Amino acid sequence: MKKTIAVIGATGSQGSGVVNTLVQESSFNVRALTRNPEKYSGKAHEAVYADLTDLQSLKEAFKDAYGVFVVTNFWEGADEIGQGKNAVEAAKATAVQHFIWSTLPDVGSISNGEFDVPFFTNKAKVDDLVKNAGFKYSTFVEAPFYFQNLAAWLAPQAKEDGTTGWTLPLDPTKEVVHWSDINDMGKVVVGAFLQPEKAGNGNYLTLATELYSFNDIIAAYKRHGKEYSFSQVPGAVFSTLMEGGKGVTDMFGFCEKYTYMGPGSASRIKLAKEIATSEYVTFDAWIDQNN
């Protein structure tokens, strides 16, 4: 009997990559957890109802699971601390052995309150709950800025000067943003489940393929025949341009001062690459595949 891994957010950006890599690797039974299992069309071996706001549903969904991967979504209005607490409690109640939590740097603490990025800090506040829960194995994975953002909410836009590109509160010359194809999160998570003695002792594994400036992004696109421009705007202006703009402005401010993954990330990035089941997709390869 293969051990079962239950994947929260199985239809989302991180969870779907985890499911796909687990299935491809073939060592585990893969259980997709979703609020709409009847609509699930992914590759998992089974789909089960679960809602991070419903503790009992999590206990039922985690039943007989060896490991769980848990990610929360701030942009869906989630109470990430409350949801993380529910996931930890349910995993303890069902004797889950390996708990993998998708987290991010504690921007508030690192910057001494200079920057307010709740979609980072709220995840980080769950870390201690996981550490103190007493799981046999626990792992923390950190997701970078997705290449996929460049085809979604951060797609290049037509600008008043006739060019197409980006208008952001960020110095385009500074190499401070960690980037990856988010599907590669699966390679890190599955590697951790396969090597718990090396990656399950409260280790932090940071997915990061490139450390790029936006000038690097523009240069990469130019190599593929696409011309884009960049305009730097003050944070106060950008904050008014989109919903959640203040948080995004503070995120880029944090990046400029500490990088996206914060201080001391090199060792976490190195361990993730060692643990990953295969090499990451480069930005140039991603452009080839997606344009």
Backbone torsions as a table, in degrees:
resi	resn	phi	psi	omega
1	MET	NA	125.3	176.7
2	LYS	-74.7	143.6	173.6
3	LYS	-66.3	147.4	-178.4
4	THR	-98.4	134.5	171.1
5	ILE	-111.1	124.7	177.4
6	ALA	-98.8	130.7	-174.1
7	VAL	-116.5	110.7	173.6
8	ILE	-73.8	144.8	179.0
9	GLY	68.7	36.3	-172.7
10	ALA	-64.7	-18.5	178.8
11	THR	-99.4	-0.4	-177.3
12	GLY	-91.3	-177.3	-174.6
13	SER	-61.7	-47.0	-179.3
14	GLN	-79.0	-47.7	-175.2
15	GLY	-62.1	-38.2	-179.1
16	SER	-66.7	-36.1	176.3
17	GLY	-66.3	-36.9	177.3
18	VAL	-65.3	-47.2	178.5
19	VAL	-57.5	-49.5	-175.2
20	ASN	-62.5	-39.7	180.0
21	THR	-71.8	-38.7	175.7
22	LEU	-59.3	-45.9	-179.7
23	VAL	-63.8	-44.0	-179.3
24	GLN	-63.7	-38.5	-177.9
25	GLU	-72.8	-32.3	167.5
26	SER	73.0	14.3	178.8
27	SER	-87.2	-15.7	-172.4
28	PHE	-128.1	156.5	164.4
29	ASN	-81.5	132.8	-172.0
30	VAL	-110.9	121.4	-178.8
31	ARG	-111.8	112.2	177.3
32	ALA	-82.0	128.5	177.6
33	LEU	-107.0	125.8	-175.0
34	THR	-151.7	155.3	176.8
35	ARG	-76.1	-12.5	-179.0
36	ASN	-133.2	67.9	-176.2
37	PRO	-62.5	-27.5	-179.8
38	GLU	-67.6	-19.6	179.7
39	LYS	-100.4	-0.9	-174.7
40	TYR	-67.9	130.6	-178.5
41	SER	-128.7	16.6	-179.4
42	GLY	-81.3	-167.3	-171.0
43	LYS	-93.5	-3.9	-177.1
44	ALA	-59.1	153.9	-178.6
45	HIS	-72.7	-25.3	177.5
46	GLU	-150.5	153.0	176.7
47	ALA	-124.6	130.7	-173.7
48	VAL	-131.3	144.8	177.7
49	TYR	-69.8	134.7	170.9
50	ALA	-158.7	145.7	177.9
51	ASP	-136.4	126.0	-176.3
52	LEU	-63.8	-15.4	177.1
53	THR	-90.0	-3.9	-174.2
54	ASP	-118.8	97.1	-174.4
55	LEU	-58.2	-42.1	-177.3
56	GLN	-64.3	-38.2	179.0
57	SER	-64.1	-35.1	178.3
58	LEU	-68.3	-41.3	177.8
59	LYS	-60.3	-41.8	179.1
60	GLU	-68.0	-39.4	-177.4
61	ALA	-72.5	-29.4	-179.8
62	PHE	-85.8	-5.4	-175.4
63	LYS	-56.0	130.0	177.8
64	ASP	67.3	11.2	178.0
65	ALA	-84.1	136.6	174.1
66	TYR	-76.3	-43.3	-176.5
67	GLY	-137.7	156.8	175.2
68	VAL	-134.4	145.5	170.1
69	PHE	-112.9	127.4	-174.9
70	VAL	-125.6	126.9	173.8
71	VAL	-135.5	142.8	178.0
72	THR	-114.3	160.8	-175.8
73	ASN	-124.4	99.3	178.5
74	PHE	-55.5	-37.8	-172.6
75	TRP	-73.2	-8.4	172.1
76	GLU	-93.8	9.9	-179.1
77	GLY	81.4	20.1	-174.0
78	ALA	-70.1	142.4	164.5
79	ASP	-82.9	89.3	-169.9
80	GLU	-65.5	-34.7	179.1
81	ILE	-68.0	-45.4	178.5
82	GLY	-63.3	-41.4	179.5
83	GLN	-67.8	-40.8	177.0
84	GLY	-61.7	-41.1	178.3
85	LYS	-61.3	-42.9	177.7
86	ASN	-61.1	-43.6	-178.1
87	ALA	-63.7	-42.1	178.5
88	VAL	-63.5	-45.9	-178.9
89	GLU	-62.1	-43.4	-179.8
90	ALA	-65.7	-39.3	-179.7
91	ALA	-67.2	-37.6	176.5
92	LYS	-66.0	-42.1	-177.1
93	ALA	-65.7	-25.1	-176.9
94	THR	-107.3	11.8	174.4
95	ALA	61.4	34.9	172.3
96	VAL	-60.1	136.1	-176.4
97	GLN	-93.1	-33.7	-176.7
98	HIS	-127.1	114.1	-177.8
99	PHE	-109.8	119.5	177.7
100	ILE	-112.8	122.3	-174.8
101	TRP	-114.1	127.4	176.9
102	SER	-85.4	113.1	-173.4
103	THR	-125.4	-174.1	176.7
104	LEU	-152.7	167.7	-178.7
105	PRO	-60.5	149.4	177.5
106	ASP	-82.5	86.3	-174.7
107	VAL	-58.2	-41.6	-178.5
108	GLY	-58.3	-47.1	-178.9
109	SER	-71.9	-44.0	-177.3
110	ILE	-61.2	-40.9	-176.3
111	SER	-94.7	6.7	-177.2
112	ASN	52.4	40.3	175.1
113	GLY	82.9	2.7	-179.8
114	GLU	-66.1	-37.0	-178.5
115	PHE	-119.4	140.9	-179.9
116	ASP	-117.5	102.1	-179.2
117	VAL	-125.7	83.0	-172.4
118	PRO	-61.2	-28.9	-178.9
119	PHE	-75.4	-7.2	165.7
120	PHE	-95.9	-58.5	-168.6
121	THR	-63.3	-37.3	-179.2
122	ASN	-63.1	-36.8	176.5
123	LYS	-65.7	-44.0	-178.1
124	ALA	-61.2	-30.2	-178.5
125	LYS	-69.7	-14.7	177.2
126	VAL	-83.8	-18.7	-173.9
127	ASP	-52.8	-46.4	-177.4
128	ASP	-64.9	-33.0	176.2
129	LEU	-60.6	-42.3	179.0
130	VAL	-66.5	-45.7	-177.6
131	LYS	-61.8	-35.8	-174.9
132	ASN	-90.2	0.0	-174.8
133	ALA	-78.8	-19.6	177.1
134	GLY	83.6	24.8	176.2
135	PHE	-64.7	149.1	176.1
136	LYS	-58.5	-44.7	177.2
137	TYR	-130.8	137.7	172.1
138	SER	-139.5	142.5	-178.2
139	THR	-138.4	141.9	176.1
140	PHE	-114.3	123.5	176.8
141	VAL	-111.7	144.7	-179.3
142	GLU	-121.2	127.2	-178.8
143	ALA	-93.9	137.9	-179.8
144	PRO	-85.9	-168.7	171.9
145	PHE	-72.7	125.9	-173.4
146	TYR	-75.5	136.8	165.6
147	PHE	-53.4	-37.2	-175.7
148	GLN	-59.9	-22.9	177.2
149	ASN	-59.0	-29.2	-177.6
150	LEU	-73.8	-8.7	175.3
151	ALA	-113.2	7.9	-176.9
152	ALA	-129.5	-117.2	-173.3
153	TRP	-67.1	-20.5	179.8
154	LEU	-111.2	29.9	175.7
155	ALA	-65.5	145.8	178.5
156	PRO	-60.2	140.9	-175.8
157	GLN	-119.1	151.8	172.8
158	ALA	-65.4	135.7	-176.3
159	LYS	-115.9	163.5	-175.3
160	GLU	-62.4	-26.6	-179.0
161	ASP	-82.5	5.7	177.2
162	GLY	91.8	-7.9	177.6
163	THR	-90.7	172.4	174.7
164	THR	-121.9	135.4	-179.4
165	GLY	171.1	-142.9	-172.1
166	TRP	-122.5	145.5	172.4
167	THR	-125.0	107.3	-171.6
168	LEU	-141.5	157.1	177.1
169	PRO	-86.6	64.2	-172.4
170	LEU	-151.9	138.3	175.2
171	ASP	-72.8	115.7	-173.9
172	PRO	-71.0	-7.8	-179.8
173	THR	-90.5	-12.7	-173.4
174	LYS	-89.8	124.0	178.5
175	GLU	-85.6	87.1	-172.3
176	VAL	-132.5	-2.4	-178.0
177	VAL	-106.6	124.7	174.3
178	HIS	-84.5	132.2	-175.3
179	TRP	-126.6	152.7	171.0
180	SER	-161.9	161.6	162.9
181	ASP	-72.6	118.3	-173.1
182	ILE	-65.3	-19.9	175.2
183	ASN	-61.5	-23.1	179.7
184	ASP	-72.1	-10.5	173.3
185	MET	-56.6	-34.2	178.7
186	GLY	-58.8	-36.7	-179.0
187	LYS	-65.4	-35.4	-179.7
188	VAL	-76.1	-45.7	-177.9
189	VAL	-64.0	-46.1	-179.3
190	VAL	-65.6	-38.4	175.4
191	GLY	-59.1	-38.1	178.9
192	ALA	-68.2	-41.6	177.4
193	PHE	-63.9	-33.2	-179.4
194	LEU	-78.7	-25.6	-176.9
195	GLN	-125.7	60.3	-175.1
196	PRO	-63.5	-28.7	-179.8
197	GLU	-68.3	-26.6	-178.9
198	LYS	-95.4	-30.2	-171.8
199	ALA	-121.2	0.7	-173.1
200	GLY	-108.7	18.6	-177.5
201	ASN	-103.7	45.3	-176.4
202	GLY	76.0	19.1	-177.4
203	ASN	-71.9	149.5	172.9
204	TYR	-104.4	124.4	178.4
205	LEU	-116.5	116.4	-174.8
206	THR	-106.9	115.0	176.4
207	LEU	-75.9	119.7	176.7
208	ALA	-157.9	116.4	-177.9
209	THR	-94.2	-42.5	-179.1
210	GLU	-130.6	148.0	166.4
211	LEU	-112.6	102.0	-168.5
212	TYR	-121.2	150.3	161.9
213	SER	-90.3	169.1	174.9
214	PHE	-70.7	-24.5	172.6
215	ASN	-64.6	-35.2	175.0
216	ASP	-64.5	-40.0	178.1
217	ILE	-61.8	-46.2	-179.6
218	ILE	-63.2	-40.9	179.5
219	ALA	-64.6	-38.7	178.8
220	ALA	-64.5	-45.2	177.4
221	TYR	-61.7	-37.7	-179.3
222	LYS	-62.7	-36.0	176.8
223	ARG	-61.5	-22.6	-179.0
224	HIS	-105.7	17.4	172.6
225	GLY	83.5	15.8	179.6
226	LYS	-116.0	129.9	-178.4
227	GLU	-104.8	119.2	178.0
228	TYR	-128.2	157.8	179.7
229	SER	-118.6	168.7	179.1
230	PHE	-139.8	133.1	175.2
231	SER	-122.4	125.1	176.3
232	GLN	-89.1	129.9	178.8
233	VAL	-123.0	154.7	176.3
234	PRO	-61.9	147.3	-180.0
235	GLY	-57.5	-36.5	-179.1
236	ALA	-62.5	-32.3	177.7
237	VAL	-75.3	-47.8	-177.0
238	PHE	-61.9	-34.7	-177.6
239	SER	-58.1	-23.7	-178.9
240	THR	-93.1	-5.6	-171.1
241	LEU	-87.9	-19.0	-176.8
242	MET	-151.9	156.6	174.5
243	GLU	-63.6	132.7	-176.7
244	GLY	77.4	13.6	-175.4
245	GLY	-61.4	-33.5	179.5
246	LYS	-64.4	-43.2	178.3
247	GLY	-64.1	-39.7	178.7
248	VAL	-66.9	-40.6	176.6
249	THR	-59.2	-46.5	178.7
250	ASP	-66.2	-34.2	176.9
251	MET	-60.4	-46.4	-180.0
252	PHE	-69.3	-34.0	174.9
253	GLY	-62.9	-42.0	176.1
254	PHE	-61.3	-43.4	178.8
255	CYS	-57.4	-46.9	-177.1
256	GLU	-61.2	-33.8	-175.8
257	LYS	-89.7	-35.5	-171.4
258	TYR	-127.8	-4.6	-166.7
259	THR	73.1	162.8	-175.6
260	TYR	-57.2	-40.8	-176.3
261	MET	-91.9	3.5	176.2
262	GLY	78.8	176.5	-178.0
263	PRO	-67.5	149.2	174.5
264	GLY	72.5	24.0	-174.9
265	SER	-81.3	-15.8	-172.3
266	ALA	-56.7	-43.3	-177.7
267	SER	-69.5	-34.4	178.2
268	ARG	-68.9	-37.6	177.8
269	ILE	-67.3	-41.7	-179.3
270	LYS	-63.5	-44.4	-179.5
271	LEU	-64.7	-39.7	178.7
272	ALA	-60.3	-41.9	179.6
273	LYS	-65.6	-35.9	178.5
274	GLU	-68.4	-36.0	-176.2
275	ILE	-80.3	-30.2	-173.8
276	ALA	-56.0	144.6	-176.6
277	THR	-74.1	-19.2	175.4
278	SER	-160.9	174.3	-176.8
279	GLU	-69.1	154.4	179.8
280	TYR	-79.5	159.2	174.5
281	VAL	-79.7	126.9	177.7
282	THR	-76.6	164.0	179.7
283	PHE	-63.7	-40.8	178.5
284	ASP	-61.3	-41.5	177.6
285	ALA	-65.5	-38.3	178.7
286	TRP	-63.5	-42.0	177.6
287	ILE	-60.1	-44.7	178.2
288	ASP	-56.3	-40.7	-174.5
289	GLN	-79.5	-20.0	-169.4
290	ASN	-123.2	10.1	179.0
291	ASN	-134.5	NA	NA
